[in-house]
Amino acid sequence: MEKILFVDDDQNLLDSYCRSLRKNLVIDIALGGTTALELINKRGPYAVIVSDYAMPEMNGIQFLSQAKELSPDSVRIMLTGNADQQIAIDAVNEGNIFRFLNKPCGHELLLKVLLAGLQQYRLIIAERELLEKTLRGSIKVLSDILAIINPEAFGMASRIRRYVLEISKQLGIPDIWKIETAAMLSQIGCVVVAEDLIKKYASGVPLIAREQEIIDRHPALAAELLVSIPRMQDIAEIIEYQSKHYDGTGIPVDSRKGEDIPLGARLLKVAIDYDRLISSGKSEKNAVNILKDRRHLYDIKIIESLEKILGIESKFITKNVSVNELIEHMIVAENIYTRNNMLLIARGQEISRSIMERLRYYGNTGKIDQQVNVIIPTNR
């Protein structure tokens, strides 16, 4: 059940809120802003936070501004005995206050405002959940389209995603969903690139000028596609800058360099170039040494983290299974071709439900071998 937090420097007033409101609502109280911030960390999130303005340690505006950082979805209400208009303006601007009430506030009015605050909180949560579901659905659809249209590019994106996840853990990056999503969709611009060219590029084979131009365009194409999707703007920027060098050279041509390049893009740059070196036949150690020799192109911290996770594949074993034994999250160990020599699934792809059904259909109708090699964690 949603909880409401009252914050004031008057214990008697806090006790009175508890007595009058606990029959209808779940109430917590905090004596002062510092105690309230600790409570938000320990017992939050709170649906509604109600704060007095005049408190000794920090005033209500300062407290609610900090509370907003800790619990952005909480609905914030201010109670004060000071009717100063400037205080109200500052409260709305700095603390994003939902309601501003003057003391003394009658029980009926207070309860009415609290119930409105709870309703506002439910709307915020419902909208966020809908947006997240829509976003997850959009990402899955785009990934599935890439897997069907260009399996080689999707296989590359799947391998890059694993490298990026391991490096991010090594670096201690707290919230990596944007970086993981950017890795998954890093090759979505390749839907307009011929599969043979992607295979050539992914294998580390030198490209002629015209081929390189086509490859150079795909990150910008992907960014243009993604930037109009809600909450994908940062991800679009990461993908757009995946070919940008740490020294400022590369694509796109602009003044950004070093730490000004998005962290996710710097991760992608290392992961993509490492994957191309591995695909060209280089050993893990040799691939990292080559990256080190070109250190002006990369964030050296990321290369050092990559070096620490060498042997990532030792955490997995390769197993030969029938298409009917496939389960989600297995990884395809080698390219799977149809009897007509068409690439169906590229190595490195993580098996999703749609890929699993596709492989079963092709295997059970004799269009591919019934047995496939997959990679699974050693602890599974």
Secondary structure, 3 states (H helix, E strand, C coil): CCEEEEEECCHHHHHHHHHHHCCCCEEEEEECHHHHHHHHHHHCCCCEEEEECCCCCCCHHHHHHHHHHHCCCCEEEEEECCCCHHHHHHHHHHHCCCEEEECCCCHHHHHHHHHHHHHHHHHHHHHHHHHHHHHHHHHHHHHHHHHHHCHHHHHHHHHHHHHHHHHHHHHCCCCCHHHHHHHHCCCHHHHHCCHHHHHHHHCCCCCCHHHHHHHHHHHHHHHHHHCCCCCCHHHHHHHHCCCECCCCCECCCCCCCHHHCCHHHHHHHHHHHHHHHHHCCCCHHHHHHHHHHCHHHCCHHHHHHHHHCCCHHHHEEEEEEEHHHCCCCCEECCCEECCCCCEEECCCCECCHHHHHHHHHHHHCCCCCCEEEEEEECCC
